[in-house]
Amino acid sequence: MDALDAIMTRRSIREYREGEVSQETIETLLRAAMMAPSACNQQVWRFIVVTNKDILRQIPSIHSNAAMTPGAALGVLVCGEPGRETCPGNWPVDCAAATENLLLAVHALGLGAVWTAVYADENKIKRFRDFFQLPPEIVPFSWIPIGYPAVAPESPDRYNSKIVHWNKW
């Protein structure tokens, strides 16, 4: 799948078929996430990969929008470490770029995923921080359930010329 096809056809997948994702594929997904651009090339993202089904079943109790997680083969918690920044304030953008790279790689490899936001909801941040026993310097950013898609949603054309301005507002 080429890059534009991946971008134009990626959809949020909330229903999964049975099937384990290989360690090699998971590493490929993480490599793609880590290829995202980051401010001052600081790469302050951190990742927790969850393949344990007992943990996956518990995630909806800490994130109300993650009800699909128990059906996923795995989940990835994308986190930031703001204290490592030399260009302060950019870690959320960096983690968003890593999350999007992860989602595109998931799709390109025939898997499905959905971005469930953790940051900037203080309650979700606390629940994820407590559940995963994160050190205080680590901030959970997004939770990504990943698996084999059980659905194939259509991809709408979202281009809207009315919101595009040329040269000046």
WOSUL-V809100 format. One record per residue. N is the residue number from 0. RES is the residue in one small letter. PSI is psi in degrees with one decimal (none if undefined). Layout:
[[N	RES	PSI] [N	RES	PSI]]
This chain:
[[0	m	128.3] [1	d	168.8] [2	a	-46.5] [3	l	-37.9] [4	d	-43.4] [5	a	-44.0] [6	i	-45.6] [7	m	-21.8] [8	t	-4.0] [9	r	132.2] [10	r	156.6] [11	s	126.7] [12	i	123.2] [13	r	1.6] [14	e	131.7] [15	y	149.3] [16	r	164.0] [17	e	152.0] [18	g	135.4] [19	e	149.7] [20	v	130.0] [21	s	154.8] [22	q	-39.3] [23	e	-42.8] [24	t	-41.6] [25	i	-42.9] [26	e	-38.5] [27	t	-43.0] [28	l	-43.5] [29	l	-38.1] [30	r	-41.6] [31	a	-43.4] [32	a	-41.7] [33	m	-6.7] [34	m	-0.6] [35	a	151.9] [36	p	153.0] [37	s	148.7] [38	a	129.4] [39	c	22.9] [40	n	36.9] [41	q	-26.6] [42	q	56.0] [43	v	10.2] [44	w	155.2] [45	r	154.0] [46	f	137.5] [47	i	120.9] [48	v	127.0] [49	v	116.3] [50	t	-10.8] [51	n	118.7] [52	k	-33.9] [53	d	-41.2] [54	i	-44.8] [55	l	-38.4] [56	r	-24.6] [57	q	-18.8] [58	i	-41.8] [59	p	-22.9] [60	s	-17.3] [61	i	-9.2] [62	h	107.1] [63	s	-21.5] [64	n	10.5] [65	a	33.7] [66	a	-22.9] [67	m	-12.8] [68	t	-43.5] [69	p	-23.8] [70	g	-8.6] [71	a	155.8] [72	a	-31.5] [73	l	171.4] [74	g	152.8] [75	v	125.9] [76	l	114.3] [77	v	127.1] [78	c	163.4] [79	g	156.6] [80	e	81.0] [81	p	-30.2] [82	g	-14.7] [83	r	-4.2] [84	e	139.6] [85	t	-9.9] [86	c	77.6] [87	p	144.8] [88	g	-3.9] [89	n	-7.1] [90	w	-38.3] [91	p	-35.6] [92	v	-41.1] [93	d	-44.8] [94	c	-33.3] [95	a	-41.0] [96	a	-41.9] [97	a	-39.5] [98	t	-44.6] [99	e	-41.4] [100	n	-41.8] [101	l	-46.4] [102	l	-40.9] [103	l	-39.2] [104	a	-41.1] [105	v	-50.9] [106	h	-44.2] [107	a	-26.5] [108	l	10.4] [109	g	14.1] [110	l	177.8] [111	g	153.6] [112	a	167.8] [113	v	139.3] [114	w	117.6] [115	t	118.3] [116	a	139.8] [117	v	-55.0] [118	y	137.9] [119	a	28.5] [120	d	108.7] [121	e	-35.7] [122	n	-44.6] [123	k	-40.6] [124	i	-47.5] [125	k	-43.8] [126	r	-44.3] [127	f	-41.1] [128	r	-45.8] [129	d	-47.9] [130	f	-44.5] [131	f	3.6] [132	q	47.7] [133	l	143.0] [134	p	155.3] [135	p	-25.1] [136	e	-6.1] [137	i	130.6] [138	v	120.4] [139	p	136.1] [140	f	-52.5] [141	s	149.2] [142	w	125.2] [143	i	100.5] [144	p	139.2] [145	i	137.9] [146	g	-171.6] [147	y	123.6] [148	p	135.5] [149	a	-5.5] [150	v	160.6] [151	a	79.7] [152	p	147.8] [153	e	153.6] [154	s	108.9] [155	p	157.7] [156	d	111.4] [157	r	2.7] [158	y	131.1] [159	n	101.3] [160	s	-19.6] [161	k	-17.7] [162	i	9.7] [163	v	129.0] [164	h	140.7] [165	w	123.8] [166	n	-40.1] [167	k	164.8] [168	w	none]]
